[in-house]
Amino acid sequence: MPSIEKIEELLEREPNDVFLNFGLAMALRSAGREDESLARFDRTCEIEPTYVAAYFQKAVLLEQMGRSGEARGALESGIDQARKIGDQHSEGEMREYLETLGS
């Protein structure tokens, strides 16, 4: 995986590239920079609302941070987007994960 710095450099030229934004969110999460990662997942969803992987990964991070309520919200948004684009596989994965979070 490219370094955070390399991804940020690429984003300077292509700030609305959904894959670069998602990649940066994942790299930031791996580096333990949780708040920055969450912001970048949000940016990814803003650029491309139907990029459902961002909702799922955001929910995973939120759950790891002990923010289960927010994780549920991210999953519910992701499920709505997956349904809109007919992505039954992603919708099912997110529903399963949502069930593990309880209420």
Residue pairs with C-beta under 8 A, 6 or more apart in sequence:
1 23
1 26
1 27
1 30
2 10
2 23
2 27
3 27
4 24
4 27
4 28
4 31
7 20
7 23
7 24
7 27
8 24
10 17
10 20
11 17
11 20
11 21
11 24
14 20
16 47
18 44
18 47
18 48
18 51
21 40
21 43
21 44
21 47
22 40
22 41
22 44
22 51
22 53
22 54
22 57
24 40
25 37
25 38
25 40
25 41
25 43
25 44
25 54
25 57
25 58
26 37
26 57
28 34
28 36
28 37
28 40
29 37
29 57
29 61
34 61
34 65
37 61
38 58
38 61
38 62
41 54
41 55
41 57
41 58
41 61
42 58
44 51
44 54
45 51
45 54
45 55
45 58
45 77
48 54
49 81
50 81
50 84
50 85
52 78
52 81
52 82
52 85
52 87
52 90
52 91
52 94
53 90
54 78
55 74
55 75
55 77
55 78
55 81
55 94
56 74
56 75
56 78
56 90
56 93
56 94
56 97
58 71
58 74
59 71
59 72
59 74
59 75
59 78
59 94
59 97
60 71
60 97
62 68
62 70
62 71
62 74
63 71
63 101
68 101
68 102
71 101
72 98
72 101
75 94
75 95
75 97
75 98
75 101
76 98
78 90
78 94
79 91
79 94
79 95
79 98
82 88
82 90
82 91
82 94
83 91
